Amino acid sequence: MTSRDDPGKHHQHRVFSASRAAHLDTWFRRVLYRPDHLAERYVGPGDRVLDFGCGPGFFTREFAKRVGDTGRVYAVDLQEEMLKIAKGKLESENLLSRVTTHQCRQDSIGLPSELNGTFDVAFAIFVVHEVPDPEKLFHEIAALLKPGGTFFFSEPPIIVPGREFEDKVRLAGESGFRPVDRSWFFVNRAATFKKEQVPG
Ligand SMILES: C[S@@+](CC[C@H](N)C(=O)[O-])C[C@H]1O[C@@H](n2cnc3c(N)ncnc32)[C@H](O)[C@@H]1O
């Protein structure tokens, strides 16, 4: 069976090491990816936001600014060290009170089930290719979102070839999401979805 037949089973890429976290939070990345624009586009004041695979919080901080005091960001990562770095940066910008950090397992987000159906928007930026079971991940994200909630994911083109990205988009479409937009997130592949009213 090829990966095309079974899109959940692409070979897994290595987890981005926390020892290289500084590479994810640079002036160059800020200019290139404009995390402030991304937050403005998808996040509103008062929203509940999931930043899955948040790393050192490069995007998380902009989401936290945007949700304001009435919103909340859940920053989820596999690596404790990444969350520690993210917390330090959020604290130094007085944003930590708006953010819940959560260390997940490699095969499950593991947020409390009471949070299901309560998120307005979810992001998975440059992380899906590091996850062993993307289908399970998409189902978990769909469960966390409100009906009609937004899911944005982006993958780097060199690490994730076009065909693999197409398979992931199709997989998300079979996991409770309706694709609403395909774009380039600057130089990276990106897709935006809405959670279906009745989850798949
Ligand atoms: C390339 S970094 C991207 C970080 C951040 N989204 C950014 O773009 O600045 C990928 C992150 O995903 C996390 N990660 C990898 N596999 C994961 C998993 N199964 N569950 C949650 N996080 C995971 C890594 O620990 C790392 O922090």
The ligand as an ORCA input file, in Angstrom:
! r2SCAN-3c Opt
* xyz 0 1
  C       8.457     23.028     13.580
  S       7.826     23.337     15.195
  C       6.589     24.608     14.861
  C       6.242     25.424     16.083
  C       5.255     26.575     15.834
  N       3.973     26.110     15.346
  C       5.851     27.593     14.891
  O       5.611     27.498     13.689
  O       6.562     28.476     15.381
  C       6.822     21.901     15.517
  C       6.331     21.810     16.949
  O       5.367     20.752     17.030
  C       5.598     20.012     18.203
  N       5.099     18.639     18.001
  C       5.635     17.652     17.255
  N       4.877     16.545     17.320
  C       3.832     16.841     18.120
  C       2.708     16.106     18.591
  N       2.505     14.825     18.236
  N       1.830     16.716     19.400
  C       2.027     18.018     19.756
  N       3.072     18.763     19.369
  C       3.964     18.173     18.562
  C       7.087     20.072     18.411
  O       7.420     19.813     19.756
  C       7.412     21.500     17.963
  O       7.319     22.398     19.038
*
